[in-house]
Amino acid sequence: MNYHLVKVTSYYKDFLSYYYNRYPELKIKNYKAQHKHLMQQRFAWSDAYAEAFTSLGNEASEIVANAQFLQTQWCLENGIKPSDEKTILIEQLKRLKPDVIWFQDSYTFNGDLIKQLKAKIPSIKLAIGNCCSPISPQYYNDFKAFDFITVCAPYFKKLLDSNGLPESLVIPHAFDGRILYETKPSINKTHDFLFSGSIILDQNFHKERIAFLESLIKNEIDINLLVNLNSNSSKNLRARQTAYLLSKTFDKVGLSFINQKVKGFRKVNKLQYFPTSSKVSYALKSQIKDPVFGIEMFEEMNRSKIAFNIHGDIAANFAANMRMYEATGMGSCLLTDWKPDINDYFKDEEVVTYKSLDEAKDKIKYLLAHPSELETISKNGQQRTLNDHTFEKRAQIIDDKIKSLLV
């Protein structure tokens, strides 16, 4: 039994700004050309799942709901007046008539929208959600609209299961093997040590990551830091704190309708905790270079001997970062924080783990002093990822689940 699946996601706004600033000519290209070029950047999951589901005999496609220029072009080509993301999405799905919709961005698309889509588009038989970041209790009711939910680590499955949400399916992140043929291969490794990723200051989300990087800098470990420093949240922190307190007051005095009607209050009202923010020292900030995304990021990994990974504070005791598969897939030696389940994904001879800053520093120095051993670990890690951690492998698990529910 085959089916038509549409996956819906939202890209980081910083990446979309980066992309359209780099390729301004794409803004006026037709939808098909824009979409193809955007997917070829291999940002995040790109269209790897669409390709994987198609290879399994299904029809599959990808919608990036917040790519404004792309979505506006679709509207122009289909006689639709450009509007908000959800209205455009509804019109797209009406025309595509999928059997299955999978919302990678389930924090934007959930609840009443799912019910509305199923009512307006009879072809839709299953709506799948996705959860791989913190979820506050205010979202629980909205997530109940999904038929099942994919999660990237057992931590999230336990959280959802314990709160009576729909069945969840653990689907770890993966590597897109096409990237190896689309990047410029690096014969020589030009960087010793790379950290490419985000530092989110909001809600102390990366408090441990910041402290760890600060310590490495202080100890004069030479890191190539390509970081998306998300500092916007700090700029309006006072306003969000005030809005949060007001929204909670409205709840207490019977004025909750204000929180539902006013966008700013509606957003902060769903926060589980009082808004806070971390800080980054001048020493760390001064070494941060502009972030790179997609193909450029993968090429940086390919040029790096060691790629550093540290999970966000919310990962708990589970190895869940996408960076583990990206780094090993590109042939860089992964140095990652130890988690109890790391051996479910990689053996000791395939990656290098650390439990403390001192251990990380010692292992960095050891690996750089023993290039032959470093290269062996890198090759072992890459082979493991290409064998076991591909989107094709992950899609097969989801495909089996979908087919069991469509019977």
LINNOR-V247964 format. One record per pair of residues at least 4 apart in sequence whose ideal C-beta (glycine too) atoms are under 8 Angstrom apart, sorted by the first residue. I is the first residue (numbers start at 1). GAP is how many residues later the second one is. Records with the same first field share a line. If there is no record, write none. Layout:
# LINNOR-V247964
I: GAP, GAP
This chain:
# LINNOR-V247964
1: 402, 405, 406
2: 54, 55, 56, 57
3: 55, 56, 95, 96, 97, 122, 399, 400, 403
4: 54, 55, 56, 92, 93, 94, 95, 96, 119
5: 45, 48, 53, 54, 55, 56, 93, 94, 95, 96, 97, 397
6: 54, 55, 56, 57, 87, 90, 92, 94, 95, 96
7: 42, 43, 53, 54, 55, 56, 94, 95, 96, 97
8: 55, 57, 81, 93, 94, 95, 96, 97, 101
9: 35, 36, 53, 54, 55, 56, 94, 95, 96
10: 54, 55, 56, 75, 94, 95, 98
11: 4, 5, 32, 33, 53, 55, 56
12: 4, 32, 216
13: 4, 53
14: 4, 214, 216, 277
15: 4, 28, 278, 279
16: 4, 50, 51, 52
17: 4
18: 4, 273, 275
19: 4, 7, 19, 22, 24, 274
20: 4, 6, 7, 49
23: 14
25: 4
26: 7, 8, 11, 12, 43
27: 42
28: 45
29: 4, 5, 8, 44
30: 4, 43, 47
31: 4, 39, 42, 43, 46
32: 4
33: 4
34: 4, 33, 35, 36, 39
35: 4, 27, 29, 35
36: 4
37: 4
38: 5, 26, 29, 32
39: 7, 8, 23
40: 6, 142, 255
41: 5, 252, 253, 254
42: 4, 134, 136, 137, 140, 252, 253, 256
43: 250, 251
44: 278
45: 4, 59, 131, 346
46: 16, 130, 248
47: 4, 14, 15
48: 4, 126, 128, 130, 343
49: 4, 11, 13, 53, 342, 345, 346
50: 4, 10, 11, 12
51: 4, 9, 127, 340
52: 4, 8, 339, 340, 342, 343, 344
53: 5, 7, 342, 346
54: 4, 5, 6
55: 337, 340
56: 339, 340, 343
58: 341
61: 35
63: 26, 29
64: 6, 7
65: 6, 20, 21, 23, 24, 40, 43, 44
66: 5, 19, 42
67: 4
68: 4
69: 4
70: 4
71: 4, 11, 14, 17
72: 4, 10
73: 4
74: 4, 6, 14, 18
75: 5, 6, 7, 8, 13, 16
76: 4, 6
78: 13, 17
80: 8, 11
82: 6
83: 4, 5
84: 4
85: 4, 23
86: 4, 23, 27
87: 4
88: 4
89: 4, 20
90: 4, 26, 27, 30
91: 4
92: 4
93: 4, 5, 8, 24, 28, 31
94: 26, 27
97: 24, 26
98: 23, 25, 26
99: 24, 25, 26, 27, 307
100: 24, 25, 26, 27, 28, 302, 306
101: 16, 23, 25, 26, 27
102: 26, 28, 48
103: 6, 7, 11, 24, 25, 26, 27, 43
104: 26
105: 4, 25
106: 4, 23, 24, 25, 37, 40, 43
107: 26, 28, 32
109: 4, 5
110: 4, 19, 29, 32, 33, 35, 36
111: 4, 30, 31, 32, 34
112: 4, 30, 33
113: 4, 32
114: 4, 13, 31, 32
115: 4, 30
116: 4
117: 4, 7, 10
118: 6, 9
125: 281
126: 21, 22, 276, 279, 280
127: 18, 19, 20
128: 18, 19, 20, 21, 22, 270, 274
129: 14, 16, 17, 19, 20, 21, 37
130: 19, 20, 21
131: 4, 12, 18, 19, 20, 21, 25, 29, 37
132: 19, 20, 21, 24, 188
133: 181
134: 69, 71, 138, 180
135: 4, 5, 8, 21, 24, 25
136: 134, 135, 136
137: 26, 135
138: 131, 132, 134
139: 4, 131
140: 4, 23, 24, 25
143: 6, 17, 22, 23
144: 21, 22
146: 20
147: 19, 258
148: 18, 19, 20, 21, 253, 257
149: 11, 16, 17, 18, 19, 20
150: 18, 19, 20, 21, 248
151: 5, 6, 9, 17, 18, 19, 20
152: 4, 18, 19, 20, 21, 168, 170
153: 4, 17, 19, 162, 163, 165, 166, 167
154: 4, 16, 164, 187
155: 4, 159, 160, 161, 162, 163, 165
156: 4, 12
157: 4, 11, 12, 13
158: 4
159: 4
160: 5, 6, 8
161: 4, 7
169: 228, 229, 232
171: 223, 226, 227
172: 148, 153, 173, 217, 222
173: 147, 148, 149, 151, 152, 216
174: 151, 215, 216, 217, 219, 220
175: 4, 150, 151, 153, 154, 210, 211, 214, 215, 216
176: 153, 214, 215
177: 4, 152, 209, 213
178: 4
179: 4, 116, 119, 150, 151
180: 149, 150
182: 113
183: 112, 115, 116, 119, 147
184: 115, 118
185: 117
186: 4, 113, 116, 117
189: 114, 115, 116
190: 113, 114
191: 33, 109, 112, 113, 114
192: 30, 32, 112, 113, 114, 176
193: 28, 29, 30, 31, 111, 112, 113, 115, 171, 175
194: 29, 30, 32, 106, 107, 110, 112, 113, 114, 138
195: 18, 28, 29, 30, 31, 32, 112, 113
196: 30, 31, 95, 96, 101, 104, 105, 111, 127
197: 29, 30, 31, 112, 126
198: 8, 29, 30, 31, 32, 93
199: 7, 10, 11, 14, 28, 29, 30, 31, 81
200: 5, 6, 30, 33, 112
201: 4, 5, 28, 29, 30, 32, 33, 76, 77, 78, 79
202: 28, 31, 32, 73, 74, 75
203: 68, 70, 72, 73, 74
204: 72, 73, 74, 109
205: 73, 107, 108, 109
206: 4, 72, 106, 107
207: 4, 71, 106
208: 4, 102, 104, 105
209: 4, 101, 102, 103, 104
210: 4, 68, 69, 70, 74
211: 4
212: 4, 98, 145, 148
213: 4, 10, 12, 71, 97
214: 4, 66, 67, 69, 70
215: 4, 142
216: 5, 7, 141, 144, 145
217: 4, 6, 66, 67, 70
218: 65
219: 138, 142
221: 140, 143
223: 64, 85
224: 65, 76, 80
225: 59, 62, 63, 64
226: 63, 64, 65, 66, 71, 74
227: 61, 62, 64
228: 63
229: 51, 56, 59
231: 4, 49
232: 4
233: 4, 7, 42, 44
234: 43, 45
236: 4
237: 4, 38, 39, 40
238: 4
239: 4
240: 4, 28, 35
241: 4, 33, 34
242: 4
243: 4, 21, 22, 25
244: 4, 24, 25, 27, 30, 31
245: 4, 29
246: 4, 19
247: 4, 11, 12, 18, 21, 22
248: 4, 21
249: 4
250: 5, 6, 8, 9, 15
251: 4, 5, 8, 18
255: 4
256: 4
257: 4
258: 4, 7
259: 6, 7, 10
260: 6
261: 5
262: 4
263: 4
264: 4
265: 4
266: 4
267: 4
268: 7
271: 4
280: 4, 5
281: 4
282: 4
283: 4
284: 4
291: 6
292: 4, 5, 8
293: 4
294: 4
295: 4
296: 4
297: 4, 29
298: 4, 28, 32
299: 4
300: 4
301: 6, 25, 26, 29, 30, 31
302: 28, 29, 30
304: 28
305: 27, 28, 62, 63, 66, 69, 73
306: 26, 27, 28, 29, 58, 61, 62, 68
307: 16, 20, 23, 25, 26, 27, 28
308: 27, 28
309: 12, 14, 15, 18, 25, 26, 27, 28
310: 26, 27
311: 4, 8, 9, 10, 25, 26, 28
312: 9
315: 4, 5, 6, 24
317: 22, 23, 24
318: 21, 22, 23
319: 5, 17, 20, 22, 23, 25, 26
321: 15
322: 4
323: 4, 13
324: 4, 10, 12, 21, 22, 27
325: 4, 60, 64
326: 4
327: 5, 6, 7, 54
328: 4, 6, 18, 22, 23, 50, 53, 54, 56, 57, 61
329: 53, 56, 57, 60
330: 52
331: 47, 48, 51
332: 46
333: 18, 19, 34, 41, 42, 44, 45, 48
334: 12, 17, 18, 47
335: 16, 17, 18, 19, 25, 28, 29, 32
336: 6, 15, 16, 17, 18
337: 16, 17, 18
338: 4, 15, 16, 17
341: 4
342: 4, 9, 11
343: 4, 5
345: 43, 44
346: 4, 5, 35, 38
347: 33, 37
348: 5
349: 27, 28, 31
350: 27, 30, 31, 33, 34
351: 26, 30
352: 11, 15, 25
354: 5, 6, 9
355: 4
356: 4
357: 4
358: 4
359: 4
360: 4
361: 4
362: 4
363: 4
364: 4
365: 4
366: 4
367: 6, 7, 10
368: 6
370: 4
371: 4
372: 4
373: 4
374: 4
375: 4
376: 4
377: 4
378: 4
379: 4
380: 4
381: 4
382: 4
383: 4
384: 4, 5
385: 4, 5
386: 4
388: 5
389: 4
390: 4
391: 4
392: 4
393: 4
394: 4
395: 4
396: 4
397: 4
398: 4
399: 4
400: 4
401: 4
402: 4
403: 4
